[in-house]
Amino acid sequence: MHSIFAQLERHGDRTCLVEGDRRWTYAEAAATADGLFADADLPRRGLAFLQAHMTAAAILAYIGAVRRGYAVHLLDPAKTEATARLIARYRPDVVIDTASEQSLHVAGTGQGIHEDIAILLSTSGSTGTPKLVKLSHANIAANTGAIISYLGLGGADIGITSLKLFYSYGMSVVNTHLAAGAGLVVTDLGMDSPGFWALARREGVTNVAGVPFSFELLHRAGFDPGAVPTLRLLTQAGGRLAPDLVRAFAQSGAPHGVDFCVMYGQTEAAPRMSWLPPDLAAEAPGSIGQAIPGGRLSLVDEAGRPITEPGTSGELVYEGPNVMVGYAESREDLAFTEVIPALRTGDIAHFDARGLFYIDGRTSRFVKPYGIRVSLDDIEQSLRRSFPEVAVTGTDDRIVVSIGAPVAEREALVARLSAELALPPAVFVIVENRAVPRLASGKIDYKALLAAHAAPDAPPSLPRVFLREFVGILTGRARKPASVLEAYRAVLGPRVRDRTVTFRKAGGDSLSYMQVLLLLEECLREVPEGWDEMTVMQLEHLREAAFV
């Protein structure tokens, strides 16, 4: 076993983490991380669950747990009910929450966990208790090294935490920067926030990572790559970004020396599988590029036979040392690892004469709203316990749930799905169908269901008034919200428990920023700068004052 954090000390006095006015050198970070697990009563190895807050404290705990040899599962702090189910099923030896008064809770002896397992990540889409992806130290090291190589990361780079730590892409940003000896600015601000870019300028950030929705918001806002003089690289993964936006970012960044790198991956590959060299972004903006160093991409037909002709579509297959060592559905599954030589991605793709790959569609019923991989079959099976006649379909923009009987508590169902899948309520459309549409064979006609309830995407160029109307359609609102609290709950759901929370504390990010902002404009005469850091109560007072 050799963790990617085993030799952090070799970077010595170089800056490792920055949070507010506090800075940690690599030597300090390693010592602090190890000190968190210095208690002799802690098991030497085992299973650790870590509440993955986007704070330096949580990152240091992550480093320390990996260095000690724990198999670490990164939890979404907002999903308290799902976490309770996970704890009951997996029985972790240590539960870590750096935001709690008791940051470490010891519950086991560390027996029965295979020493090669380093990280456990949710498959991002199962309802109820998700199965976990088992990633070995070798998987993480291989993928981290490959990313460092093709992005050219080094000690002169400074990254920033623009993505959640429990999200595989966010985890890889932390892993690669620390393994490369780069600096990392820690913030829970999103790329949509002016404060994020002010911080990036102040700290000399060189690299920023984002998902498609983040870049869509930046494009609408007229983002200037030259606004951060030190910026050299923007990376994008987590779903497909429209080719015209890929080209736009590539071309706008070129005069300022800012590269735009499109990447593709899955959690099961730790997570990166391909990258598009930045010098090809404007020329081939619809491509996911080529395999990462050490990996191999290929295509197979329905019979599993290799496809060798350019332009012929087939299922995309990835091979490489970063392919997971299996799935887990219980603690007992953590006692062993598997050798998986090839990963069938479930994506249909083709390659061109240059060997660049392009995604054409999917073989299975998965969608990726806001970059989060969701199994439509899992949702359907979960709901069938309450609604025997149910069908679930969707796209990367919305999930349509058809119930074969009137739904008296539509909002409660949306809130349930939002909490279980960690998606904004606005993603879900509940349809009250007397009979779920079916084919002559008796199978559910998902295409007909989707076609009947499809909604056009709002292109970036739409005027603000139309964006506002579009958000109203997505949130199911035909009128303006009666209060700030109502506006917040329409988008963020049960995470907004009372009027003392802020947008950020409620788990808001770039995926929900625009939706909340447009609703606030309906109930405030003017939305103040920095509104996302103000409490609902403070914004409520502004609303009341505006209409006195």
PyMOL commands that set and color helices and strands:
alter all, ss='L'
color gray80, all
select helices_A, chain A and resi 8-11+26-35+56-68+80-90+137-151+168-179+194-203+212-220+225-227+243-256+267-269+278-280+331-335+369-371+376-384+410-421+425-427+446-452+464-474+484-495+510-523+531-533+536-546
alter helices_A, ss='H'
color red, helices_A
select strands_A, chain A and resi 15-19+22-25+46-51+70-75+94-96+104-106+117-122+132-136+158-160+183-185+207-210+233-236+259-265+272-276+290-291+296-300+314-319+327-328+343-351+357-362+366-367+374-375+390-394+399-403+428-432
alter strands_A, ss='S'
color yellow, strands_A
deselect
rebuild
show_as cartoon
